């Protein structure tokens, strides 16, 4: 039985709609959305499926879901916006803005190392117990006390949950407000993005539960990867908790759909302009492509090229035909792609999780169909 698909798709992008339908028919999608802007205008905005495996309730136009690390693109964009305004120097020591951070060998760690997962703080030494994960002051103070796990600036190691607190504390020190508030006022509200870092209880009726993935192979618990994922712990059922939704965890707890992600990120594909608003300068958006590291990531175990806050298109991870393409994805399958050369912004968001941290055939197939539509 075919899953009804709702929304708008420009005829030129019919291959994307076909691929979206294929995801439900052949790749096990339950509920999902996909959105694309080209030259700042929506050409794809589709949703379909259900909120549950039993298929009792349909995914709605305004359904939200935890998008995991696709949230990182919003944290990165927030910090890039402050850099564009001259309020943050990405090459300055973090301690210029956060003096307590200059502790335990971290005096020379630069702000850019947070954006590129090069800070050596991919996990935490102090055990997270009880509700500590939801306590901003505890998390950031513990990170400030900690020694790096490898020499900062030498290699990337995916900061799965810690990156958001590290970036977010710089934003808080500079802007005088939490990153959730800063992002909402400076990016989400101007662009009309229904994206929330710290979700009010009033949103719960629109938030869909994730369907957890099958367990993947566990990394060696003594390795950097094993230590990273053990503390802070990651559990696919955490987003069902009100405490998780209410907290600001800017690396992992954004509540959104594909349209919301694209609304927020379109400015990064279009020289800082989005939906009649100027979010930042064109030069500010191009800072994404200042390469920070290249090689085997210590946590993910795959070769990656990192720019400022995003993974970059490369022979290691080919995303599309153009040079200036960047991306990131979320645990389970959500994904974000920005192509500054083609002025494209893409996102796919779903509720049925797969085991991957960097995407899977559902999102990859949609992205391939997007580029096929441009030929």
Sine and cosine of phi, psi and omega as CSV:
sin_phi,cos_phi,sin_psi,cos_psi,sin_omega,cos_omega
0.00,0.00,0.76,-0.65,0.00,-1.00
-0.96,0.27,0.63,-0.78,0.06,-1.00
-0.99,0.11,0.81,-0.59,0.03,-1.00
-0.89,0.46,0.72,-0.69,0.02,-1.00
-0.94,-0.33,0.73,-0.68,-0.03,-1.00
-0.90,-0.44,0.35,-0.94,0.10,-0.99
0.93,-0.37,-0.38,-0.92,-0.13,-0.99
-0.85,-0.53,0.67,-0.75,0.10,-0.99
-0.60,-0.80,0.89,-0.46,0.09,-1.00
-0.84,0.53,0.69,-0.72,-0.04,-1.00
-0.80,0.60,-0.52,0.85,0.02,-1.00
-0.87,0.48,-0.47,0.88,-0.07,-1.00
-0.97,-0.23,0.43,0.90,0.04,-1.00
-0.82,0.58,-0.58,0.81,0.04,-1.00
-0.85,0.53,-0.49,0.87,0.03,-1.00
-0.94,0.35,-0.69,0.72,0.03,-1.00
-0.89,0.46,-0.65,0.76,0.03,-1.00
-0.88,0.47,-0.69,0.73,0.03,-1.00
-0.91,0.42,-0.59,0.81,0.03,-1.00
-0.90,0.44,-0.69,0.72,0.05,-1.00
-0.89,0.46,-0.62,0.78,0.01,-1.00
-0.90,0.44,-0.57,0.82,0.02,-1.00
-0.86,0.50,-0.62,0.78,0.03,-1.00
-0.96,0.28,-0.62,0.78,-0.10,-0.99
-0.98,0.20,-0.60,0.80,-0.17,-0.99
-0.87,-0.50,-0.34,0.94,-0.10,-0.99
-0.90,-0.44,0.24,0.97,0.17,-0.99
0.97,0.23,0.23,0.97,0.03,-1.00
-0.87,0.49,0.60,-0.80,0.04,-1.00
-0.96,-0.28,-0.83,0.56,0.10,-1.00
-0.64,-0.77,0.63,-0.78,-0.09,-1.00
-0.27,-0.96,0.23,-0.97,0.10,-0.99
-0.59,-0.81,0.47,-0.88,0.07,-1.00
-0.64,-0.77,0.65,-0.76,-0.01,-1.00
-0.59,-0.81,0.54,-0.84,0.00,-1.00
-0.58,-0.82,0.70,-0.72,0.25,-0.97
-0.92,-0.39,0.57,-0.82,0.09,-1.00
-0.80,-0.61,0.82,-0.57,-0.08,-1.00
0.81,0.59,0.58,0.82,0.09,-1.00
0.99,0.15,0.06,1.00,0.00,-1.00
-0.89,-0.46,0.65,-0.76,0.03,-1.00
-0.92,0.38,0.81,-0.59,0.12,-0.99
-0.93,-0.38,-0.33,0.94,0.08,-1.00
-0.66,-0.75,0.76,-0.65,0.11,-0.99
-0.46,-0.89,1.00,0.02,-0.13,-0.99
-0.84,-0.55,0.51,-0.86,0.11,-0.99
-0.51,-0.86,0.36,-0.93,0.02,-1.00
-0.04,-1.00,0.09,-1.00,0.04,-1.00
1.00,-0.02,-0.46,-0.89,-0.18,-0.98
-0.70,-0.72,0.25,-0.97,-0.01,-1.00
-1.00,0.06,-0.17,0.98,-0.10,-1.00
-0.57,-0.82,0.38,-0.92,0.01,-1.00
-0.86,0.50,-0.51,0.86,-0.02,-1.00
-0.97,0.23,-0.18,0.98,0.06,-1.00
0.86,0.51,0.73,0.68,0.01,-1.00
-1.00,-0.10,-0.41,0.91,-0.05,-1.00
-0.76,-0.65,0.77,-0.63,-0.06,-1.00
-0.98,0.22,0.57,-0.82,0.16,-0.99
-0.92,0.39,0.79,-0.61,-0.06,-1.00
-0.99,-0.17,0.19,-0.98,0.02,-1.00
-0.84,0.54,-0.58,0.81,-0.06,-1.00
-0.96,-0.27,0.30,0.96,0.07,-1.00
-0.88,0.47,0.67,-0.74,0.05,-1.00
-0.89,-0.45,0.41,-0.91,0.04,-1.00
-0.47,-0.88,0.41,-0.91,0.05,-1.00
-0.92,0.38,0.85,-0.52,-0.09,-1.00
-0.98,-0.20,0.22,0.97,0.05,-1.00
0.75,0.66,-0.79,-0.62,-0.20,-0.98
-0.97,0.23,-0.06,1.00,0.20,-0.98
-0.88,0.47,-0.36,0.93,0.10,-0.99
-0.87,0.49,-0.50,0.87,-0.04,-1.00
-0.85,0.53,-0.51,0.86,0.01,-1.00
-0.92,0.40,-0.48,0.88,0.03,-1.00
-0.97,0.25,-0.64,0.77,0.07,-1.00
-0.90,0.44,-0.70,0.72,0.01,-1.00
-0.89,0.46,-0.69,0.72,0.01,-1.00
-0.87,0.49,-0.63,0.78,0.02,-1.00
-0.88,0.47,-0.70,0.71,0.00,-1.00
-0.94,0.34,-0.61,0.79,0.06,-1.00
-0.89,0.45,-0.54,0.84,0.05,-1.00
-0.91,0.41,-0.68,0.73,0.05,-1.00
-0.90,0.43,-0.61,0.79,0.05,-1.00
-0.90,0.43,-0.64,0.77,0.00,-1.00
-0.89,0.45,-0.53,0.85,0.02,-1.00
-0.99,0.12,-0.03,1.00,0.00,-1.00
0.98,0.18,0.22,0.98,-0.03,-1.00
-1.00,-0.01,-0.27,0.96,0.05,-1.00
-0.71,-0.71,0.72,-0.69,0.14,-0.99
-0.99,-0.15,0.91,-0.42,-0.08,-1.00
-0.91,0.40,-0.33,0.94,0.01,-1.00
-0.99,-0.13,0.07,1.00,0.03,-1.00
-0.99,0.14,0.43,-0.90,0.13,-0.99
-0.88,0.48,0.63,-0.78,0.05,-1.00
-0.81,0.59,-0.58,0.81,-0.08,-1.00
-0.88,0.47,-0.32,0.95,0.09,-1.00
-0.86,0.51,-0.59,0.81,-0.05,-1.00
-0.98,-0.20,-0.42,0.91,-0.11,-0.99
-0.70,-0.71,0.98,0.19,-0.15,-0.99
-0.83,0.56,-0.60,0.80,-0.04,-1.00
-0.90,0.44,-0.28,0.96,-0.03,-1.00
-0.95,0.32,-0.40,0.92,-0.04,-1.00
-0.96,0.27,0.94,0.35,-0.14,-0.99
-0.61,-0.80,0.56,-0.83,0.16,-0.99
0.85,0.52,0.65,0.76,0.08,-1.00
1.00,0.09,0.30,0.95,-0.04,-1.00
-0.95,-0.31,0.24,0.97,-0.07,-1.00
-0.85,0.52,-0.56,0.83,-0.08,-1.00
-1.00,-0.09,-0.01,1.00,0.03,-1.00
-0.90,0.44,0.78,-0.62,-0.04,-1.00
-0.98,-0.18,0.36,-0.93,-0.02,-1.00
-0.83,0.56,-0.65,0.76,-0.03,-1.00
-0.87,0.49,-0.44,0.90,0.02,-1.00
-0.92,0.40,-0.47,0.88,0.11,-0.99
-0.92,0.40,-0.69,0.72,-0.06,-1.00
-0.91,0.41,-0.47,0.88,-0.10,-0.99
-0.94,-0.33,0.25,0.97,0.04,-1.00
0.87,0.50,0.52,0.85,-0.04,-1.00
-0.95,-0.30,0.19,0.98,-0.13,-0.99
-0.99,0.11,-0.17,0.99,-0.01,-1.00
0.98,0.21,0.30,0.95,-0.05,-1.00
-0.83,-0.56,0.74,0.67,-0.10,-1.00
-0.94,0.33,-0.36,0.93,0.07,-1.00
-0.60,-0.80,-0.13,-0.99,-0.11,-0.99
-0.81,-0.58,0.61,-0.79,0.04,-1.00
-0.98,0.19,-0.68,0.73,-0.02,-1.00
-0.96,0.27,0.79,-0.61,-0.09,-1.00
-0.90,0.43,0.77,-0.63,0.06,-1.00
-1.00,0.08,0.89,-0.45,-0.04,-1.00
-0.80,-0.60,0.42,-0.91,0.02,-1.00
0.85,0.52,-0.77,-0.64,-0.03,-1.00
-0.99,-0.17,0.37,0.93,-0.06,-1.00
-0.86,0.52,-0.55,0.84,0.01,-1.00
-0.86,0.50,-0.46,0.89,-0.05,-1.00
-1.00,-0.09,0.08,1.00,-0.05,-1.00
-0.97,-0.25,0.98,-0.19,-0.10,-1.00
-0.84,0.54,-0.73,0.68,-0.06,-1.00
-0.89,0.45,-0.66,0.75,0.01,-1.00
-0.90,0.43,-0.73,0.69,-0.03,-1.00
-0.87,0.49,-0.75,0.66,-0.07,-1.00
-0.95,0.31,-0.57,0.82,0.05,-1.00
-0.91,0.41,-0.65,0.76,0.02,-1.00
-0.90,0.43,-0.65,0.76,0.03,-1.00
-0.91,0.40,-0.60,0.80,0.04,-1.00
-0.91,0.42,-0.55,0.84,-0.01,-1.00
-0.97,0.23,-0.41,0.91,-0.23,-0.97
-0.98,0.19,0.52,-0.85,0.14,-0.99
-1.00,0.05,0.57,-0.82,0.04,-1.00
-0.89,0.45,0.48,-0.88,0.02,-1.00
-1.00,0.08,-0.27,0.96,0.13,-0.99
-0.47,-0.88,0.17,-0.99,-0.07,-1.00
-0.92,0.40,0.89,-0.45,-0.04,-1.00
-0.85,0.53,0.62,-0.79,0.04,-1.00
1.00,0.04,-0.08,1.00,-0.07,-1.00
-0.99,-0.12,-0.41,0.91,-0.12,-0.99
-0.25,-0.97,0.51,-0.86,0.06,-1.00
-1.00,0.09,0.53,-0.85,0.14,-0.99
-0.53,-0.85,0.93,-0.37,-0.21,-0.98
-0.79,0.62,0.88,-0.48,0.02,-1.00
-1.00,0.05,0.98,0.19,-0.25,-0.97
-0.83,0.55,-0.78,0.62,0.05,-1.00
-0.93,-0.37,-0.43,0.90,-0.11,-0.99
-0.96,0.28,-0.43,0.90,-0.08,-1.00
-0.84,0.54,-0.64,0.77,-0.05,-1.00
-0.90,0.43,-0.63,0.78,0.03,-1.00
-0.94,0.34,-0.61,0.79,0.01,-1.00
-0.91,0.42,-0.78,0.62,0.05,-1.00
-0.89,0.46,-0.69,0.72,-0.08,-1.00
-0.89,0.45,-0.55,0.83,0.01,-1.00
-0.95,0.31,-0.57,0.82,0.11,-0.99
-0.89,0.46,-0.71,0.70,0.04,-1.00
-0.86,0.52,-0.70,0.72,-0.03,-1.00
-0.90,0.43,-0.68,0.74,-0.02,-1.00
-0.91,0.41,-0.60,0.80,-0.07,-1.00
-0.99,0.11,-0.71,0.71,-0.11,-0.99
-1.00,-0.01,-0.23,0.97,0.01,-1.00
0.95,0.30,0.39,0.92,0.02,-1.00
-0.44,-0.90,0.32,-0.95,0.00,-1.00
-0.91,0.42,0.40,-0.92,0.00,-1.00
-0.90,0.43,-0.53,0.85,0.06,-1.00
-0.88,0.48,-0.69,0.72,0.04,-1.00
-0.93,0.37,-0.69,0.72,-0.01,-1.00
-0.87,0.50,-0.75,0.66,0.01,-1.00
-0.86,0.50,-0.69,0.73,-0.02,-1.00
-0.88,0.47,-0.73,0.68,-0.10,-1.00
-0.97,0.25,-0.60,0.80,-0.13,-0.99
-1.00,-0.08,-0.36,0.93,-0.08,-1.00
-0.81,-0.59,-0.83,0.56,-0.12,-0.99
-0.90,0.43,-0.77,0.63,-0.04,-1.00
-0.91,0.41,-0.70,0.71,0.03,-1.00
-0.88,0.48,-0.53,0.85,-0.04,-1.00
-0.99,-0.11,-0.07,1.00,-0.04,-1.00
0.95,0.32,0.48,0.88,-0.05,-1.00
-1.00,0.09,0.85,-0.53,0.01,-1.00
-0.99,0.11,0.86,0.51,-0.09,-1.00
-0.84,-0.54,0.75,-0.66,-0.17,-0.99
-0.76,-0.65,0.86,-0.51,0.17,-0.99
-0.97,-0.25,0.99,-0.11,-0.20,-0.98
0.99,-0.13,1.00,-0.07,-0.14,-0.99
-0.98,-0.20,0.80,-0.60,0.06,-1.00
-0.91,0.42,0.48,-0.88,-0.01,-1.00
-0.86,0.51,-0.43,0.90,0.02,-1.00
-0.89,0.46,-0.34,0.94,0.00,-1.00
-1.00,0.10,-0.20,0.98,-0.12,-0.99
-0.84,0.54,-0.56,0.83,-0.04,-1.00
-0.92,0.39,-0.29,0.96,0.04,-1.00
-0.98,-0.20,-0.19,0.98,-0.08,-1.00
-1.00,0.05,0.80,-0.60,-0.05,-1.00
-1.00,-0.07,0.64,-0.77,0.09,-1.00
-0.96,0.29,0.63,-0.78,0.11,-0.99
-0.97,0.26,0.49,-0.87,0.10,-1.00
-0.98,-0.19,0.94,-0.34,-0.15,-0.99
-0.87,0.50,0.47,-0.88,0.03,-1.00
-0.99,0.14,0.21,-0.98,0.18,-0.98
-0.92,0.39,0.51,-0.86,-0.02,-1.00
-0.91,0.41,0.74,-0.67,0.07,-1.00
-1.00,-0.04,0.02,-1.00,0.02,-1.00
-0.91,0.40,0.68,-0.74,-0.02,-1.00
-1.00,0.09,0.70,-0.71,0.05,-1.00
-0.95,0.32,0.31,-0.95,0.09,-1.00
-0.82,0.57,0.85,-0.52,-0.08,-1.00
-0.90,0.44,-0.30,0.95,0.02,-1.00
-1.00,-0.02,-0.16,0.99,-0.01,-1.00
-0.98,0.20,0.24,-0.97,0.07,-1.00
-0.87,0.48,-0.64,0.77,0.04,-1.00
-0.89,0.46,-0.73,0.69,-0.01,-1.00
-0.89,0.46,-0.66,0.75,0.02,-1.00
-0.93,0.36,-0.58,0.82,-0.01,-1.00
-0.89,0.46,-0.74,0.67,-0.09,-1.00
-0.99,0.12,-0.23,0.97,0.04,-1.00
-0.99,0.15,-0.50,0.87,-0.11,-0.99
-0.41,-0.91,0.97,-0.25,0.09,1.00
-0.93,0.37,0.61,-0.79,0.03,-1.00
-0.95,0.30,0.48,-0.88,0.05,-1.00
-0.85,-0.53,0.83,-0.56,-0.02,-1.00
-0.69,-0.73,0.79,-0.61,-0.08,-1.00
-0.90,0.44,-0.25,0.97,0.03,-1.00
-1.00,-0.05,-0.15,0.99,0.01,-1.00
-0.80,0.60,-0.66,0.75,-0.06,-1.00
-0.90,0.44,-0.12,0.99,0.08,-1.00
-0.98,0.20,-0.27,0.96,-0.06,-1.00
-0.99,0.14,0.68,-0.73,0.10,-0.99
-0.86,0.51,-0.59,0.80,-0.01,-1.00
-0.89,0.45,-0.64,0.76,0.03,-1.00
-0.90,0.43,-0.74,0.67,-0.05,-1.00
-0.89,0.45,-0.62,0.79,-0.07,-1.00
-0.96,0.27,-0.50,0.87,-0.05,-1.00
-0.94,0.34,0.26,-0.97,0.17,-0.99
-0.97,-0.23,0.94,-0.33,0.05,-1.00
-0.82,-0.58,0.99,0.16,-0.25,-0.97
-0.94,0.34,-0.01,1.00,0.12,-0.99
-1.00,-0.09,-0.20,0.98,-0.24,-0.97
-0.43,-0.90,-0.20,0.98,-0.15,-0.99
-0.89,-0.46,0.45,0.89,0.10,-0.99
-0.90,0.43,0.70,-0.71,0.08,-1.00
-0.97,-0.26,0.84,-0.55,-0.14,-0.99
-0.25,-0.97,-0.04,-1.00,0.22,-0.97
-0.69,-0.72,-0.02,-1.00,-0.08,-1.00
-0.89,0.45,-0.65,0.76,0.00,-1.00
-0.87,0.50,-0.68,0.73,-0.02,-1.00
-0.89,0.46,-0.69,0.72,0.03,-1.00
-0.88,0.47,-0.71,0.70,-0.03,-1.00
-0.92,0.40,-0.63,0.77,0.05,-1.00
-0.86,0.52,-0.68,0.74,-0.02,-1.00
-0.95,0.32,-0.63,0.78,-0.15,-0.99
-1.00,-0.06,-0.16,0.99,-0.04,-1.00
-0.83,0.56,-0.59,0.81,0.01,-1.00
-0.85,0.52,-0.53,0.85,-0.03,-1.00
-0.95,0.32,-0.33,0.94,0.04,-1.00
-0.99,-0.10,-0.15,0.99,-0.16,-0.99
-0.75,-0.66,0.69,0.72,0.10,-0.99
0.88,0.47,0.46,0.89,0.05,-1.00
1.00,-0.02,-0.04,1.00,-0.02,-1.00
-0.98,-0.19,0.64,-0.77,0.06,-1.00
-0.39,-0.92,0.84,-0.54,0.15,-0.99
0.80,0.60,0.71,0.70,0.06,-1.00
0.99,0.16,0.06,1.00,-0.02,-1.00
-0.88,-0.47,0.55,-0.84,0.14,-0.99
-0.99,-0.15,0.92,-0.40,-0.04,-1.00
-1.00,-0.01,-0.68,0.73,0.08,-1.00
-0.39,-0.92,0.08,-1.00,-0.02,-1.00
-0.97,0.24,0.32,-0.95,0.07,-1.00
-0.87,0.49,-0.65,0.76,0.03,-1.00
-0.87,0.48,-0.59,0.81,0.03,-1.00
-0.89,0.46,-0.61,0.79,0.01,-1.00
-0.96,0.30,-0.48,0.88,-0.04,-1.00
-0.97,0.26,-0.23,0.97,0.00,-1.00
-0.91,0.42,-0.37,0.93,0.10,-1.00
-0.75,0.66,-0.62,0.79,-0.19,-0.98
-1.00,-0.02,0.21,0.98,0.15,-0.99
-0.98,0.20,0.98,-0.21,-0.13,-0.99
-0.90,0.44,0.77,-0.64,-0.04,-1.00
-0.95,-0.32,-0.54,0.84,0.00,-1.00
-0.35,-0.94,0.41,-0.91,0.01,-1.00
-0.50,-0.86,0.77,-0.64,0.03,-1.00
0.64,-0.77,-0.19,-0.98,-0.08,-1.00
-0.93,0.36,0.84,-0.55,0.03,-1.00
-0.97,0.24,0.74,-0.67,-0.10,-0.99
-0.92,0.40,-0.38,0.92,-0.04,-1.00
-0.98,-0.20,-0.75,0.67,-0.06,-1.00
-0.99,0.17,-0.36,0.93,0.06,-1.00
0.95,0.30,0.30,0.95,0.04,-1.00
-0.80,-0.60,0.44,-0.90,0.01,-1.00
-0.96,0.26,0.78,-0.63,-0.04,-1.00
-0.68,-0.73,0.50,-0.86,0.17,-0.99
-0.93,-0.37,0.84,-0.55,0.03,-1.00
-0.95,-0.32,0.71,-0.71,0.22,-0.98
-0.98,-0.18,-0.57,-0.82,0.01,-1.00
-1.00,0.02,1.00,0.02,0.13,-0.99
1.00,-0.09,-0.15,0.99,-0.05,-1.00
-0.67,-0.74,0.42,-0.91,0.21,-0.98
-0.98,0.21,0.53,-0.85,-0.08,-1.00
-0.94,-0.33,0.51,-0.86,0.10,-0.99
-0.86,0.51,0.71,-0.71,-0.02,-1.00
-0.33,-0.94,0.14,-0.99,0.11,-0.99
-0.90,0.44,-0.44,0.90,0.00,-1.00
-0.95,0.32,-0.66,0.75,0.02,-1.00
-0.72,-0.69,0.99,0.12,-0.03,-1.00
-0.96,0.27,0.84,-0.55,-0.07,-1.00
-0.96,-0.29,-0.46,0.89,-0.08,-1.00
-0.03,-1.00,-0.03,-1.00,-0.15,-0.99
-0.98,0.17,-0.17,0.99,-0.12,-0.99
-0.97,-0.24,0.34,-0.94,-0.07,-1.00
-0.96,0.28,-0.74,0.67,-0.17,-0.99
-1.00,-0.07,0.93,0.37,0.06,-1.00
-0.89,-0.46,0.71,-0.71,0.09,-1.00
-0.75,-0.66,0.22,-0.98,-0.13,-0.99
-0.33,-0.94,0.23,-0.97,0.39,-0.92
-0.31,-0.95,0.19,-0.98,-0.03,-1.00
-0.59,-0.81,0.14,-0.99,-0.03,-1.00
-0.87,-0.49,0.46,-0.89,0.07,-1.00
-0.74,0.67,0.81,-0.58,0.05,-1.00
0.98,-0.19,-0.39,0.92,0.10,-1.00
0.64,-0.77,-0.26,0.97,-0.01,-1.00
-0.90,0.44,0.44,-0.90,-0.07,-1.00
-0.46,-0.89,0.41,-0.91,0.01,-1.00
-0.69,-0.72,0.75,-0.66,0.09,-1.00
-0.74,-0.67,0.72,-0.69,0.07,-1.00
-0.83,-0.55,0.82,-0.58,0.02,-1.00
-0.87,-0.50,0.98,-0.20,-0.04,-1.00
-0.95,0.30,-0.44,0.90,0.01,-1.00
-0.94,0.33,-0.68,0.73,-0.01,-1.00
-1.00,-0.04,-0.08,1.00,-0.08,-1.00
0.83,0.56,0.74,0.67,0.01,-1.00
-0.93,-0.36,0.61,-0.79,0.17,-0.99
-0.72,-0.69,0.76,-0.65,-0.15,-0.99
-0.74,-0.67,0.60,-0.80,0.19,-0.98
-0.50,-0.87,0.55,-0.84,0.12,-0.99
-0.77,-0.64,0.74,-0.68,-0.02,-1.00
-0.69,-0.73,0.65,-0.76,-0.07,-1.00
-0.57,-0.82,0.17,-0.99,0.08,-1.00
-0.96,-0.27,-0.39,0.92,0.03,-1.00
-1.00,0.05,0.93,-0.38,-0.07,-1.00
-1.00,0.09,0.62,-0.79,0.24,-0.97
-0.97,-0.24,0.04,-1.00,-0.16,-0.99
-0.98,0.21,-0.32,0.95,-0.16,-0.99
-0.95,0.30,0.40,-0.91,0.08,-1.00
-0.97,-0.22,-0.26,0.97,-0.08,-1.00
-0.87,-0.50,0.44,0.90,0.02,-1.00
0.98,-0.21,0.08,-1.00,-0.03,-1.00
-0.41,-0.91,-0.03,-1.00,-0.11,-0.99
-0.84,0.54,-0.41,0.91,-0.01,-1.00
-0.91,0.42,-0.80,0.60,0.01,-1.00
-0.94,0.35,-0.65,0.76,0.01,-1.00
-0.88,0.48,-0.65,0.76,0.00,-1.00
-0.91,0.43,-0.63,0.78,0.04,-1.00
-0.92,0.40,-0.66,0.75,0.01,-1.00
-0.91,0.42,-0.65,0.76,0.04,-1.00
-0.89,0.46,-0.65,0.76,0.04,-1.00
-0.90,0.43,-0.58,0.81,0.05,-1.00
-0.87,0.49,-0.74,0.67,-0.01,-1.00
-0.94,0.35,-0.54,0.84,0.08,-1.00
-0.88,0.48,-0.58,0.82,-0.02,-1.00
-0.93,0.37,-0.36,0.93,-0.04,-1.00
-1.00,0.02,-0.21,0.98,-0.07,-1.00
-0.93,0.36,0.00,0.00,0.00,0.00
